[in-house]
């Protein structure tokens, strides 16, 4: 009887500890992150897209265990800002995958820092210092899927990096756009980031911005077109065209999506 009572006490104490831990952490979690509704001119059919907004000052390391999200050692040993961004990205990915009836607690970091998703889904994560977003789709609907969000790049930075991001004829395209040069350049940068994320699972190695060229921007319907300038695989050859979508979700951020 004594052992039975001790066993009950152990279960009870374990339950109470978990219960109070949960109700204590909930207010902090709600201050840290919440779902963010954004209106996007993107194809919604067959693409699960979730967006969250987070504040790193309210981040707690316990969030990982409470939400069954695996944390790699390299992340657990990093600064709070990196941990918070990683958690926000994985948590947002869980929300997007759940809408496709996919449960995934572990999304490891692969080579070139790319997230490794189950082979039952194509997905992509992106984040800024305050916003995280994930796009996900079943492979039979979209073979290539990549998403990226960027702060609008300042002119001083553009001067420093433009030669590594765009070709000379792309400069002409950007200057002819109705967008400001800062917006247009950020769009080009982000579009190529989205393409990298969409193609990397198929290519399996890093490739530069020079592997693709922006050949069309259509602000009226929020579309852009990229073309490969080199062979990446036997099927992803120079000349292959990819269409994408973009949106300035506010005056300081551009969001791009490659879905094909």
Buried (B, 14 or more C-beta within 10 A) or exposed (E): EEEEEEEEEEEEEEEEEEEEEEEEBEEEBEEBBEEBEBEBEBEEEEBBBBBBBBBBEBBBEEBBEBBEBEBEEEBEEBEEEBBBBBBBBBBBBBBBBBEBEBEBEEBEEEEEEBBEBEEEBBBBBBBBEBBBBBBBBBEEEBEBBBBBBBBBBEEEBBEEEBEEBBBEEBBEBBEEBEBEBBBBBBBBBBBBBBBBBBBBBEBEEEBEBEBBBBEEBEBEEBBBBBBBBEEBEEEBEEEBEBEBBBBBBEEEBBBBBBBB
